Amino acid sequence: MGRGVVALAVAGLVLAGCGSANTDPWREVAVPGAAGDTAGQCGPVGVMDVPAGWKVEPPNRTYKAGALYIKCVITTGKSEDGTLEVYDSHSDTVPPPRQVIQDGIDPGNDPTNIDIRDLAIGTSHGAEATWTTGYQNRAFVYRVESTDRTMLIIATGAKAEKYDEVLLPAYLLARKSIHD
């Protein structure tokens, strides 16, 4: 009987471990406090809060997400934590938020499980998406009314064990705090 109880206990631990990973791509986690913001560091776009330990840096190369160009990256400096990539429109003719998201998901990365929803971000009509490319990705679009520009913020590149713990909280802080 003792061996059966141990086997059940071990099986319970294994099952609990497998079931503890949240697979809901729209999940929310606790948002950290702000330790700074992106004012003046990402060009003439909106401002969002940055958690402690995260830095706003210029991109290491020029690249696009649809019609938008990267302006800065927000990172802990550790690749396993992922990054927040901030893109900005260069023209007044930008498609609606949902189309900005669709155009911003790079088909070269073989995205799967793409899900897009409309939502209000701040006082603006926006959109948000989730998808996978070997790791979980999440993005939102915000229209900066004061400059008539559009921003796309993509959370990407975190190792699976770091997504909920590090990248998702930083992303949710950015989404919650963004403003003109």
C-alpha positions, 0 to 999 in steps of 0.5 A, a space after each residue: 500500500 505504501 508504494 501505491 500511495 507514493 506512486 499516486 503522489 508522484 503522479 499527482 506532482 507530475 500532473 500538477 506540474 504539467 497542468 500549472 502552465 497557463 495556456 490562455 494566450 489572453 491571460 493577465 498577470 500582476 502588473 509591476 510598478 513603474 520605475 521609469 518611462 519611455 518619454 523622449 527615448 522612442 521618438 515622437 510617439 506615445 509614452 509608456 511606463 517601464 518596470 524596474 530593471 528594464 532599459 529603453 535602447 535604440 534597436 540594433 538594426 532597422 526593421 519593419 513591422 508592416 508599414 511601421 518602423 522600429 523606434 526602440 526596444 525595451 529590454 532587461 538585457 537578458 535575451 531569455 527575458 524577451 523584449 518589447 519592440 516599439 514601432 512607429 508609423 512614418 506617414 499619416 496613412 496608416 491602416 486601421 489597428 487590426 490591419 496594423 497588427 495583421 501586417 506586423 506579424 512576420 509570416 517568415 517566422 511561421 506564426 500559428 494560433 493567431 488571434 486578434 481582438 479589438 479593444 480600447 487602449 487608453 482613450 484610443 480605439 486599438 487592437 491586440 493580438 497573440 500568436 506563437 512562433 516557437 515562443 509566445 508573442 503578444 502585441 497591441 496597437 495604439 493611436 497617438 492622437 497628439 501626433 497623429 501617429 500609430 504605435 505597435 508594441 510587440 512582446 517577443 522572444 522570451 523563453 517559455 519559463 520567463 514569459 509569465 514571470 518577466 515579459 508579460 508583466 512588462 507588456 501589460 504595464 506598457 499597455 495599461 500606462 500608454 498615453 500621448 
